[in-house]
Amino acid sequence: MLSRAPFGAACLALLAAPAAMAQSAAPAPHGPVYETAPPMDATIEGRLMPQLAGLLHQLLREKRGMRLDGVPVFDSGDKFLPGKIASGLSYLLLDTPKGDPKLAEYLAGYRDIADLTIDDPNDTWGIYYYISALHDLKRAGLLDEAVSPTTLARLQQKLDWRRFVDAKSLRLLHDLPNNYYGVAFSVARLRYLLGWEDEAASKALLQRMIDHYRSYSGQYGFADETDGHGRFDRYSVLLIGEIAQRFIETGMTPTPQVKAWLRKSADLMLHRATLTGEGWEYGRSIGTYGETAFLEVLTAAAKLGVLDKRERDMAYALSSRIAARYADFWLNPAMGSVNLWDGGRRTDGYRGKHRILGENLSLARQYIYTNALWNGLGYKGAAPSPGYAAWLRTLPAARFTWFARGDHDRALLTLRDGDHVIGLPIINGAEDQHMHNPYFPIPFAGGMLQGSADASFPQLTPRFALADGSVLMPLAWFRGVTWKRTGNRTVVGWRQDAMDRMGGNAPVADKRLTVTTRYAFAPGRITRTDVYRAAVPVDLSEVTMEFASFSGDPRSTGPAAVTFGAGEVTGFSATGYEGCTVGPAAGKEYRAPTGAFASLVRCRLGARRLAAPLTLTWTLRYK
């Protein structure tokens, strides 16, 4: 039976004393639980498409004057927006029968918007979105009516992979992330299919893309988002799904190597399936994009035949839940939009609310194209397998995924404990992200244990402030990673021969402190133990650590212990600190992708000279 959770975040009451008035837990941060779910196509056609059509009709009416939830959409600075608009509007044309009088109206509107936006900035992904839409319109026999000859000639010049790739070396320009090789290949291939250039560039870029993926995925097959610094996040697992989609979209047969890489990502995604449709739980650009990552990888895997029949049915059952969750949890009828930003929610600055129209359009595109692939596989109107919930219970309780081993180790522990899927990433956030807690080596679990986008408060991780002004944290340099599963208990450990010095855009190794870390996972309980050592005595001004939680009704039960009367986390305690306090998690920083945290535990150790080993622990209990 389908249950729905209300939108919104917690109403926080001030906690005047340990036994003061009740402080509410965050309301249903998991969102709906789908014991059963509607067919994916029913959700897309019946709920997503009408919402998208409403936005597109508003755009055709208001053009540059359009405002969405008060935001002037053309003042966004979104350099992908013209392409997203071209893609979104193409669905109006493609979904309208040729005999329908509305088609002429939509064709005229498409021409107007193409003319209106032809001089607007439109980079990289925007180029891809736009040229992909033009390719679809050409296949449908609508391109010549949808875009004027003058504008089409200008688009042929502007929609070019050479705008972000050096034509001679085939190297990315402007320090773009590695996934842009796939974007460049797609643009070149679509230009070839449109008759705008020969096939040589797309063949060369395809080889460049595959070679680059091989170089930075190593023996384990997951792509480092950086050039070898160790950032393995959502995109590391999603990227091969995007590459596979490029083959599907342009009618090419993927190589056996591409299918083997895709299988690795699909395996990891399937082992993280849930009844809620919640997705990737750590790193940047998660929330609803953490869910479409599952959708894109598993749909490509189904289409390319790397799943067996049962896996395909389970992947469709999960995809249907992800689509239902988008409609129930992420779309806000009052806003007329997806909601990534309000009611206590927080996403990274890259996807700020100034990009509200573009986020609606790009997300809709992901759901529409994956739904079309599932329909083509025979699942149109099909009810998801009733055996999905039972299948979830057959999945391994623990899975350890290696990303890289060598000078530094990178890995991900996935634990299934009841309805919880808990991830422990052991990675380096690298440039731009190492200081942000969605990349910390701490447990994450959708709706229970989360970070806050672009936030640097010390979530479940000690922060050392030294007397000389340096700030050090154990975040980046993992060595000797081990793991062991014994019965229902899992132990993970590592050492760091240097701490990460905060303050810069990239991690800096500081060897004045070293640490060995041990996590012990048992049903309903997680314990972390750190032992810090100084090469020579170091003067500390303080050590701090925080735990922002969705749980409410907190009570101090000792100098460094808290119990929660409401929510899934029921208790938290620490040792090695002078004490911990608890109160409301107030302020914009304490917001997760799915809503605001309710309670904040702060632990502190005062100034001292660190000469002997310092042991710091915390234990977290949950139900």
Secondary structure, DSSP 8 states (H G I E B T S, - for coil): -B--------------STTSS-----S-TT---BSS---HHHHIIIIIHHHHHHHHHHHHHHGGG-EETTEEGGGS--TTHHHHHHHHHHHHHHTS-TT-THHHHHHHHHHHHHHHHTTS---THHHHHHHHHHHHHHHTT-HHHHS-HHHHHHHHHHS-GGGTB-TTT--BSTT--TTHHHHHHHHHHHHHHTTSS-SHHHHHHHHHHHHHHHHHHTTTT---SSSSS---SHHHHHHHHHHHHHHHHTT----HHHHHHHHHHHHHHHTT--SS-----SSSS-THHHHHHHHHHHHHHHHTT-S-HHHHHHHHHHHHHHHHHIIIIIEETTTTEE-SSSTT----GGG-GGGHHHHHHHHHHHHHHHHHHHIIIIITT----TTHHHHHTTS-SEEEEEEE-SSS-EEEEEEEETTEEEEEEE----TTTTTSGGGSSS-EETTTB---TT--S-BTS-EEEETTS-EEES-S--EEEEEEEETTEEEEEEEESSEEETTSSS--EETTEEEEEEEEEETTEEEEEEEEEESS-EEEEEEEEEEEES-EEEEEEETTEEEEEESSEEEEEEESSSEEEEEE--STTSEETTEE--EEEEEEE-SEEE-S-EEEEEEEEE-
